[in-house]
């Protein structure tokens, strides 16, 4: 008899799961419970991204405005630049802290890839990750990761802000192939977390908010639906870790 042959295996390595919970805890402590309580599960649909603009630039701006709103950062002054047209501009590197301290003169610069208007989930995910990066830079507490994992942590923050479905759907960048590699890599995003890790973080978000599995599965790409259902069950069984997150009481940080 082979002992453990039928033992249920965890979906992810335990240290990865611990790190994902730690990332959520860090976000809750640094950006406030109120932000998380008000966060909605943003869907890649006309429900959350209605309207159209005549130009590519207009659509890129419209999508950014929606993302800023759902992130709770609509008040942040920003400007949007087609990255193909970017030239060295000293104000383009303004930090989020500088922007908040001197909003009348500085704007946070975000870049967009025009081709991604045809693949808006990628554009949304890139905006969400960029905003998370700037929000994370304002955290008073040191991040629970090494410097080389900072952008990984910011994907967890993007999930915390409500963009988990879209982050998971776009987690794997396109690597060529198909019709002779005819699809442009600009149509995809370069993720940092694996798609299963992002999906597990999405499960944490949904369990904390008490959201039904059915609210997610119809909008999540097919290859991740089974994993997500299992992740929800596994997360729900981690009562100690969930209780630790639920007992975090951090006030809203106002200008953030």
C-alpha positions in Angstrom: 0.0 0.0 0.0 1.3 3.4 -0.9 0.5 5.7 1.9 -0.7 9.2 0.9 -1.5 8.0 -2.6 -5.0 9.4 -2.4 -4.2 12.3 -0.1 -5.5 15.6 -1.5 -2.6 17.8 -2.7 -2.7 21.5 -2.1 -3.2 23.7 -5.1 -0.1 25.8 -4.5 3.0 25.4 -2.4 2.3 26.4 1.2 4.9 29.2 1.2 3.2 30.7 -1.9 -0.2 30.6 -0.2 1.3 32.2 3.0 2.8 34.9 0.9 -0.4 35.7 -0.9 -2.3 36.0 2.4 0.6 38.2 3.7 0.2 40.4 0.7 -3.5 40.9 1.4 -2.7 41.7 5.0 -0.2 44.3 4.0 -2.6 45.9 1.7 -5.4 46.0 4.3 -3.1 47.5 7.0 -1.6 50.1 4.7 -4.6 51.2 2.6 -7.4 50.8 5.0 -10.4 48.5 5.4 -12.7 51.1 3.9 -11.0 50.9 0.5 -11.4 47.1 0.5 -15.0 47.2 1.7 -15.9 49.6 -1.1 -14.0 47.7 -3.8 -16.1 45.9 -6.3 -15.3 42.8 -8.3 -14.5 44.5 -11.6 -15.7 42.5 -14.6 -14.5 42.7 -18.3 -17.9 43.7 -19.5 -20.0 46.7 -20.5 -21.4 46.7 -17.0 -18.1 48.1 -15.7 -16.7 49.6 -18.9 -19.6 51.2 -20.8 -19.2 53.8 -23.5 -17.0 54.4 -26.5 -14.8 57.1 -27.9 -14.0 57.8 -31.6 -10.2 57.7 -31.3 -7.7 55.2 -29.9 -6.4 57.9 -27.5 -10.0 58.6 -26.4 -10.7 55.0 -25.7 -7.4 54.6 -23.7 -8.4 57.6 -21.6 -11.9 56.4 -21.1 -10.6 53.0 -19.9 -8.1 54.6 -17.5 -10.8 56.8 -16.0 -12.9 53.7 -15.3 -9.9 51.9 -13.7 -9.0 54.9 -11.6 -12.6 55.1 -10.3 -12.8 51.4 -9.4 -9.4 51.6 -7.7 -10.7 54.5 -5.6 -8.1 56.8 -7.2 -10.3 59.0 -9.4 -8.9 62.0 -7.5 -5.3 61.3 -8.6 -4.2 63.8 -11.3 -2.8 61.8 -14.2 -1.8 62.2 -17.8 -1.8 59.5 -20.4 0.9 59.1 -23.1 1.2 56.7 -26.0 4.4 55.0 -25.2 5.5 55.1 -28.8 5.5 58.9 -28.6 7.2 59.2 -25.3 10.3 61.4 -25.1 12.4 62.3 -22.1 10.3 64.5 -19.9 11.4 65.2 -16.3 7.8 65.4 -15.1 7.0 62.0 -16.6 8.8 60.3 -13.7 6.8 62.0 -10.9 6.1 59.7 -8.1 2.6 59.3 -6.6 3.8 61.0 -3.4 5.0 64.0 -5.4 1.7 64.1 -7.2 -0.3 64.1 -4.0 1.9 66.7 -2.3 1.8 69.1 -5.3 -1.2 68.1 -7.4 -1.5 71.6 -9.0 1.8 71.2 -10.8 2.4 67.5 -11.2 0.5 64.7 -12.8 1.2 61.0 -12.5 2.2 59.8 -16.0 0.8 56.5 -17.3 1.6 55.0 -20.7 -0.6 53.0 -23.0 -0.1 50.7 -26.0 -2.5 51.7 -28.8 -3.0 48.1 -30.0 -4.4 47.1 -26.7 -7.6 49.1 -27.3 -8.5 46.0 -29.3 -7.8 43.8 -26.3 -9.1 46.0 -23.4 -8.6 43.4 -20.7 -4.8 43.7 -21.1 -5.0 47.5 -21.1 -7.2 47.4 -17.9 -4.8 45.0 -16.2 -1.8 47.1 -17.1 -3.4 50.3 -15.8 -4.5 48.5 -12.6 -0.9 47.2 -12.0 0.6 50.6 -12.7 -1.8 52.3 -10.2 -1.1 49.6 -7.6 2.6 50.3 -8.1 2.1 54.0 -7.3 -0.3 53.3 -4.4 2.1 50.7 -3.0 4.9 53.4 -3.0 2.8 55.4 -0.5 2.6 52.5 2.1 4.1 53.4 5.5 4.9 49.8 6.2 7.8 48.0 4.5 6.5 45.4 2.0 6.5 41.7 2.9 8.9 40.8 0.1 12.3 41.4 -1.4 12.8 44.2 -3.9 12.7 41.7 -6.8 9.2 40.6 -5.8 7.8 44.1 -5.6 6.0 43.9 -8.9 4.6 40.5 -7.9 3.2 42.1 -4.8 1.6 44.9 -6.8 -0.4 42.3 -8.7 -1.8 41.1 -5.4 -2.6 44.8 -4.6 -4.4 45.0 -8.0 -6.5 42.0 -7.0 -7.2 43.6 -3.6 -8.5 46.6 -5.5 -11.0 44.4 -7.4 -9.3 43.6 -10.7 -8.7 39.9 -10.0 -10.7 38.5 -12.8 -9.0 40.6 -15.4 -5.5 40.1 -13.8 -6.1 36.3 -14.0 -7.4 36.3 -17.5 -4.3 38.2 -18.8 -1.7 36.6 -16.5 0.0 34.5 -19.2 1.7 36.6 -22.0 1.5 35.4 -25.5 4.7 33.7 -26.6 4.3 33.6 -30.4 3.2 30.7 -32.6 -0.2 30.4 -34.2 -0.4 31.8 -37.7 3.4 32.2 -38.0 3.5 34.3 -34.9 1.4 37.0 -36.6 -0.1 38.2 -33.3 1.7 41.1 -31.9 3.2 40.7 -28.4 1.9 44.3 -27.7 -1.6 42.8 -27.5 -0.6 40.9 -24.3 0.9 41.8 -21.0 3.9 40.5 -19.3 2.7 39.2 -15.9 4.7 38.6 -12.8 2.6 36.1 -10.8 1.6 32.8 -12.4 -2.0 32.6 -13.5 -2.7 30.1 -10.8 -1.3 32.4 -8.2 -3.3 35.4 -9.4 -6.4 33.1 -9.4 -5.7 32.0 -5.9 -5.4 35.7 -4.8 -8.8 36.3 -6.5 -10.2 33.4 -4.4 -9.0 35.2 -1.3 -10.7 38.4 -2.4 -14.0 36.6 -3.1 -14.1 34.6 0.1 -13.3 37.7 2.2 -16.2 39.5 0.5 -18.5 36.5 0.5 -19.0 36.6 -3.3 -20.6 33.6 -5.0 -18.4 31.5 -7.2 -20.9 31.9 -10.0 -20.1 35.7 -10.0 -16.7 34.8 -11.3 -16.7 31.6 -13.3 -18.7 32.9 -16.2 -16.2 35.7 -16.7 -13.0 33.8 -16.0 -11.2 32.1 -18.8 -12.2 28.4 -19.1 -8.8 27.0 -18.2 -8.9 28.6 -14.8 -12.5 28.0 -13.7 -11.9 24.6 -12.2 -8.8 25.9 -10.3 -10.8 28.8 -9.0 -13.5 26.7 -7.6 -11.0 24.5 -5.8 -9.1 27.6 -4.6 -12.3 29.0 -3.1 -12.9 25.8 -1.2 -9.3 25.7 0.0 -9.3 29.3 1.0 -12.6 28.9 2.9 -11.0 26.1 4.9 -8.2 28.4 6.1 -10.2 30.0 8.9 -7.2 31.1 10.9 -5.7 33.0 8.0 -9.0 34.5 7.0 -9.8 35.6 10.6 -6.4 37.3 10.8 -7.3 39.3 7.7 -10.8 40.1 9.0 -9.5 41.4 12.3 -7.2 43.9 10.7 -8.6 47.4 11.5 -6.8 50.1 9.6 -8.3 53.5 9.1 -8.7 55.1 5.6 -5.6 57.1 4.7 -7.6 60.0 3.3 -5.6 61.5 0.5 -4.6 58.1 -0.8 
